[in-house]
């Protein structure tokens, strides 16, 4: 592959805010050691903060959408009171093809799509692997929001090591947010089909990376759920009344998502390795959820908390012209919400836990599937021209209360995972880590917070050697997994 530094400058036919300022792609892959630190890094902070996000390398073929950029992973590594940084592109097949051709080969999310052209078999969009990261079986998996190939990355070098094939048995794509159950080592995932049944498939991968279970899931047609949730015994599949019309896609080459208010939101509860016939569907108020916080069992009840959008309709501003659809879709209005399902009686309950506009929510991810009290969210001021995270919000799931730290004016941060302290005595005994960028200076820093007192601000600020563009999802990877994983 050509050196990405040799790519031509990006050109866009309109002033696209996602190609400028804090959102603009970076050019170089960077490695730097012993970074300057303001404050003091906790000596027990041992591991890596890794974050994925879009980084468009070649001029877009059509109007650029924030979701189109090539996956680039940024890692900040902590050991012995010091910090190091590395960024690497996810070397997808699509990126390799475009670098060989010297031009963009896929149209991007905003279309129009030539459904018969796809440079990858069966794909009219490029799988950029730019969305999330999850550690499993010794590697990071870089994943794509529309369900794609799971790209294996070395946790230390971030180099791409091919695709995860689940012991040679994988025959489908994989969703953006599979869940790792730390108690069993299992990875729970689903995938979607836009063209033919089964429109959803559910599966489980063993701790050794081998496919252990896979079943088709009957849903009414092509849908667009983004997340999956687990408890100790069950998995919860999502089906929301916000999806695009496949006929419009076939006939006109555009994806047009619509909110069907007359249909319910549904959650399908299936035993971890259950059959399709064992799925039990529960109905709730219509809406949409991008990301759930967590779910757990209490007696016969499953309790599940997440960021609910009661009205996910696209809010277009005609004055924004050809970019109105993208900018409107990204104006998320969501709040922390709870859904409850009784697996014996079939009863349901739901209620908001707060009304603050928040998303990109993480508990201690080592506790997925068990009761968690705390979670860490990003506050997104409603109505902004672009998606910008302006405050770190810590929720107490026992009473719905929260504390927050508002980032300094002009600073925008990233999804913020929790890193447990060695021998932690409480669920929030540890640190919260994020990457933030200043719009004025375009410098980026990695901030470390005391998780028990995030409202006091960062206890350490690590100066990064390169600007980190706004991005999507982040994880904390324990040090023993970073430095002991196979190459």
C-alpha positions as CSV (number, residue, x, y, z in Angstrom):
1,X,0.0,0.0,0.0
2,X,1.2,3.5,-0.8
3,X,2.3,5.7,2.1
4,X,-0.8,7.5,3.2
5,X,1.3,10.7,3.5
6,X,1.4,10.7,-0.3
7,X,-2.4,11.0,-0.7
8,X,-3.7,14.0,-2.4
9,X,-5.4,16.8,-0.5
10,X,-9.1,16.2,0.2
11,X,-11.5,18.1,-2.0
12,X,-15.2,18.6,-1.4
13,X,-17.7,20.4,-3.6
14,X,-19.3,22.1,-0.5
15,X,-17.9,23.3,2.8
16,X,-18.4,20.0,4.6
17,X,-17.7,20.5,8.4
18,X,-16.6,16.9,8.8
19,X,-13.6,17.6,6.6
20,X,-12.3,20.6,8.5
21,X,-11.1,21.6,12.0
22,X,-11.3,19.0,14.7
23,X,-13.2,16.6,12.4
24,X,-10.6,16.8,9.6
25,X,-8.6,13.6,8.7
26,X,-5.0,13.3,9.7
27,X,-2.3,12.4,7.2
28,X,0.4,10.4,9.1
29,X,0.5,7.3,11.1
30,X,2.4,8.2,14.2
31,X,4.5,6.6,17.0
32,X,5.8,8.5,20.0
33,X,7.2,7.5,23.4
34,X,7.5,9.1,26.8
35,X,4.9,11.8,26.2
36,X,4.8,15.0,28.3
37,X,2.4,14.9,31.2
38,X,0.7,17.7,33.1
39,X,-0.2,16.4,36.5
40,X,0.8,12.9,37.6
41,X,-0.2,9.6,36.0
42,X,-1.4,7.0,38.6
43,X,1.2,4.3,39.0
44,X,-1.5,1.6,38.8
45,X,-2.7,2.7,35.4
46,X,-1.5,-0.1,33.3
47,X,-3.0,-0.8,29.9
48,X,-4.1,1.0,26.7
49,X,-6.8,3.5,25.8
50,X,-7.7,2.6,22.1
51,X,-10.2,4.5,20.0
52,X,-11.5,4.0,16.5
53,X,-12.8,6.5,14.0
54,X,-13.1,7.8,10.4
55,X,-10.1,9.1,8.6
56,X,-10.8,9.7,4.9
57,X,-7.5,9.2,2.9
58,X,-8.6,10.0,-0.7
59,X,-10.9,12.7,-2.0
60,X,-14.5,11.5,-1.7
61,X,-16.2,10.4,-4.9
62,X,-19.4,12.2,-3.9
63,X,-20.6,14.2,-0.9
64,X,-18.6,13.1,2.2
65,X,-20.4,11.7,5.2
66,X,-18.7,11.5,8.6
67,X,-19.3,7.7,8.6
68,X,-17.3,7.2,5.3
69,X,-13.8,7.7,6.5
70,X,-11.2,4.9,6.6
71,X,-10.7,3.3,10.0
72,X,-7.8,4.7,12.0
73,X,-7.1,3.5,15.5
74,X,-5.4,5.7,18.1
75,X,-3.8,4.1,21.2
76,X,-2.4,5.7,24.3
77,X,-0.4,3.2,26.3
78,X,0.3,3.5,30.1
79,X,2.9,1.7,32.0
80,X,5.3,2.6,34.9
81,X,3.9,6.1,35.2
82,X,4.7,6.9,31.5
83,X,2.6,7.3,28.4
84,X,3.2,6.4,24.8
85,X,1.1,6.9,21.6
86,X,0.5,5.1,18.4
87,X,-1.9,5.5,15.5
88,X,-2.5,3.1,12.6
89,X,-4.9,2.7,9.7
90,X,-7.0,-0.4,9.6
91,X,-5.8,-2.1,6.5
92,X,-9.0,-3.2,4.9
93,X,-9.4,-4.7,1.5
94,X,-11.3,-1.6,0.4
95,X,-8.6,0.8,1.5
96,X,-5.9,-1.4,-0.2
97,X,-8.0,-1.4,-3.5
98,X,-8.4,2.4,-3.4
99,X,-4.7,3.1,-2.7
100,X,-3.8,0.9,-5.6
101,X,-6.2,2.7,-7.8
102,X,-5.3,6.2,-6.5
103,X,-8.9,7.2,-6.2
104,X,-12.1,6.5,-4.2
105,X,-14.0,3.5,-5.6
106,X,-17.1,3.5,-3.4
107,X,-19.8,6.2,-3.3
108,X,-20.1,6.8,0.4
109,X,-23.1,6.7,2.7
110,X,-24.8,9.7,1.0
111,X,-24.9,7.8,-2.3
112,X,-26.1,7.5,-4.9
113,X,-25.3,3.8,-5.0
114,X,-24.6,1.6,-8.0
115,X,-25.9,-1.6,-6.5
116,X,-24.5,-3.7,-9.3
117,X,-20.9,-2.3,-9.1
118,X,-19.6,-3.1,-5.6
119,X,-15.9,-3.6,-5.6
120,X,-16.3,-6.2,-2.9
121,X,-18.8,-9.0,-3.6
122,X,-22.2,-8.1,-2.3
123,X,-21.1,-4.7,-0.9
124,X,-22.1,-1.4,-2.4
125,X,-20.4,0.5,0.4
126,X,-16.8,0.1,1.5
127,X,-16.3,-1.7,4.8
128,X,-14.1,0.7,6.6
129,X,-13.8,-1.0,10.0
130,X,-14.0,2.5,11.5
131,X,-16.6,2.1,14.3
132,X,-15.7,0.1,17.4
133,X,-13.0,-2.1,18.9
134,X,-13.4,-5.1,21.1
135,X,-10.7,-7.4,22.6
136,X,-11.1,-11.1,22.1
137,X,-8.8,-14.1,21.8
138,X,-5.6,-12.1,22.0
139,X,-6.5,-9.5,19.4
140,X,-8.4,-6.3,19.0
141,X,-11.3,-6.6,16.5
142,X,-12.0,-3.5,14.4
143,X,-15.6,-3.4,13.4
144,X,-18.0,-1.5,11.0
145,X,-21.3,0.1,11.9
146,X,-23.3,-1.6,9.0
147,X,-22.0,-5.1,10.0
148,X,-18.7,-6.0,8.3
149,X,-15.6,-8.1,8.4
150,X,-14.0,-8.3,11.9
151,X,-10.4,-7.1,11.3
152,X,-7.8,-8.4,13.8
153,X,-5.3,-5.9,15.1
154,X,-2.3,-6.5,17.3
155,X,-3.2,-4.7,20.6
156,X,0.4,-3.3,21.0
157,X,1.4,-2.4,17.5
158,X,-2.1,-1.8,16.1
159,X,-1.0,-3.5,12.9
160,X,-3.7,-5.3,11.0
161,X,-3.4,-9.1,11.2
162,X,-6.0,-10.2,8.7
163,X,-9.6,-11.2,9.5
164,X,-11.1,-13.2,12.4
165,X,-12.6,-16.3,10.8
166,X,-14.0,-17.9,14.0
167,X,-12.0,-21.1,13.5
168,X,-12.8,-21.2,9.8
169,X,-16.6,-21.3,10.5
170,X,-17.6,-17.7,10.0
171,X,-19.9,-17.3,7.0
172,X,-21.5,-13.9,7.7
173,X,-20.5,-10.3,8.6
174,X,-20.4,-9.2,12.3
175,X,-22.2,-6.3,14.0
176,X,-20.3,-3.2,15.2
177,X,-20.8,-3.9,19.0
178,X,-20.4,-7.5,19.9
179,X,-20.2,-8.1,23.7
180,X,-17.4,-9.8,25.5
181,X,-18.6,-11.8,28.6
182,X,-15.6,-11.6,30.9
183,X,-16.9,-14.5,33.0
184,X,-16.9,-17.0,30.1
185,X,-14.7,-15.4,27.5
186,X,-17.6,-15.7,25.0
187,X,-18.2,-13.0,22.3
188,X,-21.9,-12.5,21.5
189,X,-22.7,-10.9,18.1
190,X,-25.4,-10.5,15.5
191,X,-25.5,-9.5,11.9
192,X,-28.1,-8.1,9.4
193,X,-29.1,-8.7,5.8
194,X,-30.7,-6.1,3.6
195,X,-31.7,-8.4,0.8
196,X,-33.2,-11.7,1.9
197,X,-34.1,-13.7,5.0
198,X,-32.8,-14.3,7.5
199,X,-32.7,-10.6,8.1
200,X,-30.9,-11.2,11.3
201,X,-28.4,-13.9,12.5
202,X,-27.3,-14.3,16.1
203,X,-24.1,-16.1,17.2
204,X,-21.6,-16.8,20.0
205,X,-17.8,-17.3,19.7
206,X,-15.9,-19.3,22.3
207,X,-13.1,-17.9,24.3
208,X,-10.6,-19.6,21.9
209,X,-12.0,-17.7,18.9
210,X,-14.1,-20.5,17.4
211,X,-17.7,-20.2,16.4
212,X,-19.8,-22.1,19.0
213,X,-23.4,-21.2,18.1
214,X,-25.3,-19.5,15.3
215,X,-29.0,-19.3,14.6
216,X,-31.2,-17.3,12.2
217,X,-33.6,-14.8,13.7
218,X,-37.0,-14.1,12.2
219,X,-37.8,-10.4,12.0
220,X,-40.3,-8.7,9.7
221,X,-37.8,-7.4,7.2
222,X,-34.6,-5.4,6.9
223,X,-34.0,-3.5,10.1
224,X,-31.2,-1.3,11.5
225,X,-30.4,-2.3,15.2
226,X,-26.9,-1.2,16.1
227,X,-26.2,-2.9,19.5
228,X,-26.8,-6.2,21.4
229,X,-27.0,-6.7,25.1
230,X,-26.2,-9.6,27.4
231,X,-26.9,-10.9,30.9
232,X,-25.4,-13.8,32.7
233,X,-27.8,-16.3,30.9
234,X,-29.4,-14.4,28.1
235,X,-28.7,-12.2,25.1
236,X,-31.1,-9.4,24.1
237,X,-31.6,-8.7,20.4
238,X,-33.0,-5.3,19.3
239,X,-35.7,-4.5,16.6
240,X,-36.7,-0.8,16.3
241,X,-39.3,0.9,14.0
242,X,-36.6,3.1,12.4
243,X,-35.3,1.6,9.2
244,X,-34.9,2.4,5.5
245,X,-37.1,1.1,2.7
246,X,-35.2,-1.5,0.6
247,X,-37.4,-0.7,-2.4
248,X,-36.3,2.9,-2.5
249,X,-32.7,1.7,-2.3
250,X,-33.1,-0.7,-5.2
251,X,-35.0,1.8,-7.4
252,X,-33.3,5.1,-6.7
253,X,-29.9,4.1,-5.1
254,X,-30.4,6.0,-1.8
255,X,-30.9,4.9,1.8
256,X,-33.9,6.8,3.3
257,X,-34.5,5.9,7.0
258,X,-38.0,6.5,8.3
259,X,-39.6,6.3,11.7
260,X,-42.7,4.1,11.8
261,X,-44.4,5.4,14.9
262,X,-47.2,2.9,14.7
263,X,-44.8,0.0,15.3
264,X,-43.3,-0.9,18.7
265,X,-39.7,-1.2,19.8
266,X,-39.0,-4.9,20.4
267,X,-36.4,-6.8,22.4
268,X,-35.8,-10.5,21.8
269,X,-34.6,-12.4,24.8
270,X,-32.7,-15.7,23.9
271,X,-30.7,-18.1,26.1
272,X,-27.0,-17.5,25.4
273,X,-26.9,-20.6,23.1
274,X,-30.6,-20.9,22.5
275,X,-32.5,-21.9,19.4
276,X,-34.6,-19.5,17.3
277,X,-37.8,-20.9,18.7
278,X,-36.6,-20.0,22.2
279,X,-36.5,-16.2,21.5
280,X,-39.2,-14.3,23.4
281,X,-40.1,-10.9,22.1
282,X,-41.1,-8.0,24.4
283,X,-42.8,-4.8,23.1
284,X,-42.1,-1.2,24.3
285,X,-42.7,2.3,23.1
286,X,-41.6,3.1,19.6
287,X,-38.2,4.8,19.2
288,X,-34.5,3.9,18.6
289,X,-31.4,3.1,20.5
290,X,-27.9,3.4,19.2
291,X,-26.1,2.2,22.3
292,X,-27.1,0.3,25.5
293,X,-25.3,0.7,28.7
294,X,-25.8,-2.7,30.2
295,X,-28.3,-5.4,31.2
296,X,-28.6,-7.8,34.2
297,X,-31.0,-10.2,35.8
298,X,-32.8,-9.6,39.1
299,X,-34.9,-12.6,39.9
300,X,-37.3,-13.2,37.0
301,X,-36.7,-9.7,35.7
302,X,-34.1,-8.4,33.1
303,X,-33.3,-4.8,33.6
304,X,-31.6,-2.9,30.7
305,X,-30.4,0.7,30.6
306,X,-29.5,2.6,27.5
307,X,-29.7,5.9,25.5
308,X,-33.3,6.1,24.1
309,X,-34.4,8.3,21.2
310,X,-38.2,8.6,21.5
311,X,-38.2,10.5,18.1
312,X,-35.3,9.5,15.9
313,X,-36.7,11.3,12.8
314,X,-34.1,13.1,10.7
315,X,-34.2,16.8,11.4
316,X,-33.2,18.6,8.2
317,X,-32.5,22.3,8.0
318,X,-33.2,23.4,4.3
319,X,-30.5,26.1,4.7
320,X,-27.9,23.4,4.9
321,X,-28.5,22.4,1.3
322,X,-27.1,19.1,0.1
323,X,-25.6,18.2,3.5
324,X,-29.0,18.6,5.3
325,X,-29.7,14.9,5.4
326,X,-26.4,14.0,7.0
327,X,-26.3,16.8,9.4
328,X,-29.9,16.2,10.4
329,X,-29.4,12.5,11.0
330,X,-26.6,13.3,13.3
331,X,-28.6,15.6,15.6
332,X,-29.2,12.9,18.2
333,X,-31.8,13.5,20.9
334,X,-31.5,10.7,23.5
335,X,-31.6,10.2,27.2
336,X,-30.9,7.5,29.8
337,X,-33.8,5.1,29.9
338,X,-34.6,1.7,31.5
339,X,-36.5,-1.2,30.1
340,X,-37.6,-4.2,32.3
341,X,-38.8,-7.6,31.1
342,X,-40.1,-10.5,33.2
343,X,-39.0,-13.7,31.6
344,X,-41.6,-15.7,33.5
345,X,-44.8,-13.6,33.3
346,X,-44.1,-11.6,30.2
347,X,-44.6,-8.3,32.0
348,X,-42.8,-5.2,30.9
349,X,-42.0,-1.8,32.4
350,X,-40.1,1.2,31.1
351,X,-39.2,4.7,32.3
352,X,-36.7,7.5,31.7
353,X,-33.9,7.8,34.2
354,X,-32.9,11.4,33.2
355,X,-33.6,13.9,30.5
356,X,-30.1,15.1,29.7
357,X,-29.0,14.6,26.0
358,X,-26.3,11.9,26.3
359,X,-24.9,9.1,24.2
360,X,-21.7,7.0,23.8
361,X,-22.3,5.3,27.1
362,X,-20.0,2.8,28.9
363,X,-20.1,1.0,32.2
364,X,-17.1,-0.9,33.5
365,X,-17.2,-3.2,30.4
366,X,-15.6,-6.0,32.4
367,X,-19.0,-6.2,34.1
368,X,-21.2,-6.6,31.0
369,X,-24.1,-8.8,31.9
370,X,-24.0,-8.2,35.7
371,X,-25.5,-5.4,37.7
372,X,-23.6,-2.1,37.4
373,X,-24.2,1.1,39.4
374,X,-22.1,3.5,37.4
375,X,-21.7,4.5,33.7
376,X,-19.9,7.2,31.8
377,X,-21.5,9.2,29.0
378,X,-20.9,12.1,26.6
379,X,-23.2,15.1,26.7
380,X,-24.0,16.3,23.2
381,X,-25.5,19.8,23.2
382,X,-28.7,19.5,21.0
383,X,-28.9,21.4,17.8
384,X,-25.2,21.7,17.0
385,X,-23.9,21.9,13.5
386,X,-21.8,18.8,14.1
387,X,-21.5,16.0,16.8
388,X,-19.3,17.3,19.6
389,X,-18.9,15.8,23.0
390,X,-18.9,18.7,25.5
391,X,-19.1,17.1,28.9
392,X,-18.3,13.8,30.7
393,X,-21.4,12.6,32.6
394,X,-21.2,9.9,35.3
395,X,-24.6,8.3,36.1
396,X,-25.7,6.5,39.2
397,X,-28.1,3.7,38.0
398,X,-29.6,3.2,41.4
399,X,-31.4,6.6,41.4
400,X,-30.7,8.2,38.0
401,X,-28.6,11.0,39.4
402,X,-25.4,12.2,37.8
403,X,-22.4,14.4,38.1
404,X,-20.5,15.9,35.2
405,X,-17.4,17.6,34.1
406,X,-17.8,20.3,31.4
407,X,-14.9,20.3,29.1
408,X,-13.1,23.7,28.7
409,X,-14.5,26.0,26.0
410,X,-13.5,24.8,22.6
411,X,-12.5,21.3,23.7
412,X,-14.3,18.2,22.4
413,X,-13.5,14.7,23.9
414,X,-14.1,11.1,22.9
415,X,-15.9,8.1,24.3
416,X,-14.5,7.5,27.8
417,X,-14.0,4.0,29.1
418,X,-13.3,3.0,32.7
419,X,-10.0,1.4,33.8
420,X,-10.2,-0.4,37.1
421,X,-7.4,0.1,39.7
422,X,-5.4,-2.9,40.8
423,X,-7.3,-4.7,43.5
424,X,-10.2,-2.3,43.2
425,X,-12.5,-2.3,46.2
426,X,-15.4,-0.5,44.6
427,X,-17.0,-0.4,41.1
428,X,-15.7,3.1,40.5
429,X,-12.3,2.5,42.1
430,X,-10.2,3.4,39.1
431,X,-9.9,5.9,36.3
432,X,-11.8,7.2,33.2
433,X,-9.7,8.0,30.2
434,X,-10.5,10.0,27.0
435,X,-8.8,11.8,24.2
436,X,-9.7,15.5,23.7
437,X,-9.0,18.1,21.0
438,X,-9.0,21.9,21.2
439,X,-10.7,23.6,18.2
440,X,-8.6,26.7,18.5
441,X,-5.1,25.2,18.6
442,X,-6.0,21.8,17.1
443,X,-3.8,20.1,19.7
444,X,-4.9,16.8,21.2
445,X,-4.4,15.5,24.7
446,X,-5.3,12.3,26.6
447,X,-7.0,13.1,29.9
448,X,-7.2,10.8,32.9
449,X,-9.9,11.3,35.5
450,X,-10.4,9.8,39.0
451,X,-13.6,7.8,38.3
452,X,-14.8,8.5,41.8
453,X,-14.6,12.2,41.3
454,X,-14.8,13.0,37.6
455,X,-16.4,16.4,38.4
456,X,-13.0,17.6,39.6
457,X,-11.5,17.4,36.1
458,X,-8.5,15.4,34.8
459,X,-5.8,14.5,37.3
460,X,-3.3,14.1,34.3
461,X,-3.2,15.5,30.8
462,X,-0.9,13.8,28.3
463,X,0.2,15.9,25.3
464,X,-0.2,13.9,22.1
465,X,2.2,14.3,19.2
466,X,-0.5,14.6,16.6
467,X,-4.1,15.9,16.3
468,X,-6.7,13.2,16.8
469,X,-9.8,13.8,14.8
470,X,-13.3,13.3,16.4
471,X,-14.2,9.7,16.2
472,X,-16.5,6.9,17.4
473,X,-15.8,4.2,20.0
474,X,-13.1,3.5,22.6
475,X,-12.1,0.8,24.9
476,X,-9.7,0.2,27.8
477,X,-7.5,-2.8,27.3
478,X,-5.8,-4.3,30.4
479,X,-2.0,-4.2,30.4
480,X,-1.6,-8.0,30.7
481,X,-3.6,-8.3,27.4
482,X,-1.7,-5.6,25.6
483,X,1.8,-6.8,26.4
484,X,1.1,-10.6,26.5
485,X,-1.1,-11.0,23.4
486,X,0.4,-12.9,20.4
487,X,1.6,-10.9,17.4
